[in-house]
Amino acid sequence: MGNDFFGPGPRNISVLEHDGDGAARRLARAQRMVLGYGRSVVRRKRTHARDLRARHAHRIARTRLHRAPRRSTLLAVRVEGPHVAPAGPLDQDGLVDPEWLDVAGFLENIARCRHEFPDLTILAGVEFGQPHLSESEVTSIVDLRSLDRVNGSLHTLAMGASPRAEPGTLFREQSPVDVMWAYLTEAVAMANSSAYFDVFTHLDYAVRLWPVGDAGPFDPRRFEEGFRAAMAAIASSGRALEMNTRRLWPWMPQWWVEEGGRWVTFGSDAHTPEALAANFPEAVAMLEHFDFRPGSRPEEFWSR
């Protein structure tokens, strides 16, 4: 699940701004309420036995959401006059199999937050895992086009006869190089699909899980052709690429621009309130260097 802030202002980003009239505190309560939407998301999780060792934070977040209804906004983030876009998880595959998003409950909580905190612009969205594989299942329960933002993500792969698994698991069982190439190949297929999503999120997901101890430091140049192919496919599809601020890789925006990428979003991929908008000032500086600029509204994609 990625709790994303879109389009931060270049010089107006701060955490817990203490203005005298208490507006920051009110906005903080709203953000806390929005990002929790607890019972509206996931009540349980089933994981394939061989993947129990994986520590993917998305899973942890899903099992804890019931505790978070108002917690996350205690860190109000000023983004040109606060805007927040909570993304609920929609992931369905053989290894990570949570219950589907309670759409009615989710939208009910969003509506309640918008009513209670009119000064906060709240976008409703989902992070759609493997959208090229399960779009028909998802569209049977939710009209994706009715949401403000649909993020597409790639968390699992099918390699050989094994069930789909996350890269972290596959890195332990197969050649890390082969796993990385398989991930980038499927990223191209996902980008070339007709699945409905606005943003390709954390294209570097497998990089985060790279087994440094066994395979040495990750060298993106070794897989440059694959990353560029994925970026070119995303750009050709007219989608935006998320710049995930958990780890800032300068080669990501550089190759994105060189492959024709026009739009970016900012995603802190936060699973705790404290991580919201992490490293946004640094991300802004990096993207401004590549001539990306904000839109007319804070929630709009940055473009060049």
N, C-alpha and C positions, 0 to 999 in steps of 0.2 A: 504494500500500500504506500503510495506517495502522497504526502500532504504538501501540496505545491503552492507556492506563491508565484504568480505570473507577472512579469513586467515590473520589477522593482525600479524605483527611481534611482538615478545614479548617485545622488548625494543625500538621499533622505531615507536612510535605512538605519533604524536603531531598535533596540529591544528594551521593553519596559520604559517607554518615555513617560516621565512623571510630570505631566502638566498639572497646573494648579487646580483645574476644575474636575479632575478625576476622570476625564474622558478615556485616558489610556486604560484605566482599570475597568471601565465599562466595556471597552472593546476587547480587553483581555478575557473577560467573562464570556463574551460572545464567541470568540475564537475557541475557547475551551469547550463550549457547548457544541459548536459545529463539528469540530474534529473528532469528538467522541462518538456521537450518534450511536453509542454502544450497542444496544440490542438490535439496532437496525442493520447490522452488518453480518456478524458471524457468531454462532453459538457453539460450534464445535469444529474439530479438525480431525481428519484422518490422514495418516501418513504411511506410505509403504514401509515395511519393516526395514528394508536395507537402506532406507534414507534417513533413519532416525538420528544418525550422527550429524546430519547437516544442521547448520545453525542459521539458516536464512531468517533474517530479521522480519521479513514479511509475515512469516508464520507466527512468530512471537507476538507481533503486533495484533494479529487477528485474534489470538486467544485472549488478549488483554483488553480488547476494546470495550468490553462490558463494564470496565471500571472507569472509563475515561469520559463520561458524558460532558463534563464541563472542565476537565482538567487542562486540556491543551491550550486554551486561550489565556492561561495565566501568564504566558509570554506573549504579550501583544506585540506584533511587529508592525512598525510604521512603514508602509510601502506607498508613498505618495498619497497618504490618506488610506487607511488599512484596507487591503483586499486579501481574501483568503479563498483558496479553492481546495476543499477536501476531496480526496479521491478514494472511493470505496473499492475494495478488491473484487474482481471477477476473474477467478482463476479456476480452471477445471481441467485436470489431467490425471494421469494414473498415480502420481505420487503425492501431490498436494491437492486434496479434494475437500475443501471447505464447503459448507452449505452456501447456497446462492444468496446473494445480497437481498435483504428484505427491502424491496424497492419502495413499497408504500411507507414503511417506517422511516426509511432514510429521507424521503422527500418530505414527510410530515415533520421530521426534526429540522430539516433545512428551512421549511416554511416558518416554523416556530421561532427559529433563530433570527430569521429576517425580520419578523414582526417585533421581536423583543429588542433587537439591536439594529434599528434602521440606519444608524450611522456607519455600519460596516457593510461593505459590498461582499456578498457571499455567493460564490459560484458552486454549483453542484456538478460533480463529475465522478467518473470511475476510472480505475486502472484495470484495463482489460488484458489479462494474461493470455498469450497465444491466440490473438483474435482471428488469425487465419485458419484456426482449427475448430473453433466452436462458436462461430458467429450465429449460426442458426439457433443453437440452444439459448444463447444469451438474448437474442432479439425476440424470442418467444416470451420472455418475462419482463423485458424493459425496452422501451423505445430509446435507443442510444442517441438519436437525433434530438430528443427532448432535453438532453443534458447540456450543460454549458461547456463541458470539457470531457473528452474521452481520450485517455492515455493508453497507448498500446505498449505492451512489454513482452519480452521473451525471457522466461525463467527456466524452461525445461527443454530437453532435447531427446530424441529417440535415436539411439545408436545401436545398430545390430538388432538382435532379437529381444533386447532388454526393454522394460517399460520406460516411459519417459522419466527422466531424472534431471535434477539440477546439475549445472556444470561442476559444482563442488564435489558432488558424489562421483560424477564421471571422471574427474581428474584423478581420483584415487584408483579407478578401475581400468582406465585406458590411457593411451598416450595423451598428455596434456596438449601437445601440438595438434593432434587429430581432433580433440574436443573443441579447441579454439576455432579451427577451421570449420568444423561442423556447425558451431554456433553462428559464425558469420555467414555461412551459406544459408542457414535457415532465416537469418535476419533479412537477407535479400528476398527470400521467398515471401516472408511476412510483409515486407514493404511493397512487393509487387502484387500482393493479393488485393482483392476488392473489399476486404474487411473494413468496417467503418471505425476509424480512429483518427484523431487529429494530430497526435504527437507520438513520435517513437521515443520511448523513455529509456534511460540508462542503457544505451548501446554498449557501455563498458561493463555490463553486469558480470560477464564471465571473467573479465580482467580482475575484478575485485577478489575473485575466488582462486586466482592463479596460485598453484602450489609452489611458492618461492623456495621452500625447503628442499623440494625434490627436483624442481625444474630450473631453479635460479631466478633472478629478477626478470620481470616481464619486460620484453622489448617490443614496443608497438611496431617498430619498423619491420620486424619479422612477419607481421601480419598486415602490413600496410595495404596490400592489394585487396585483402578481404574487407577491411574497414572502409576503404574507398568505394568498393563495389556496393556495400550496404548503404553508405551515405548517398551515393549516386542514385540508388533505387529510391531511397526516402525522398530525396530532393525531386526526382522525376514524378513522384506520386503527389507532390504538392503539400506534403506534410511538414510539420516542424520537427526539429530535433531538440530533445531536452538536453540542457547542460546540467548534469547532476552535480550539485555542489558538495556532495560528500567527499569527492575527490576531483580536483581540478587538473585536467590534462590539457596543456596548451595545444597538443597535436589534434585534439578533437575539433575545436573551432577552425583551426587552420585547414585541415583536410575537408571539413564540411563546406567551407567557403570555396575551396578549390574544386569541389565536386558539384558546385552549383547550388548549395544550400542557401536559402533566403531567410528562413525564419528559425528562431530559437525560443525556447522557454527556459525558465529557471525552476529547478526542482530540488528541494532539500532532502527529499526521500526520508522525511522524518518519521520516526516511530515512537518518539518521546517528545513531550512539549519542549524540552530544553534544546532539542535539535532543530526546531523550526527556523527556517531562513539561515541556517548555518553557512558561513563563508560567502554570503551574498555580496558583500562589498568587493571581495576579491574576484568573484565571478563577473560582476559588472565591469570592473577594470579590464579583465581579460577580454570580454566580448566587445567592449568599446574599442579595444586595440584593433579588432578585426572589423571595425566600422558598423557594428550592430547598434541600433538605436531603438528606444522605446516607442510604442505607438501613442496615439492620442489619449488612450485610457490605460491605466496601470495593468488591467487584466489582459490587454492585447499582447500578441506575440511581439517580440523584438524582431526587427527586420533590417535588411541592408540593401 
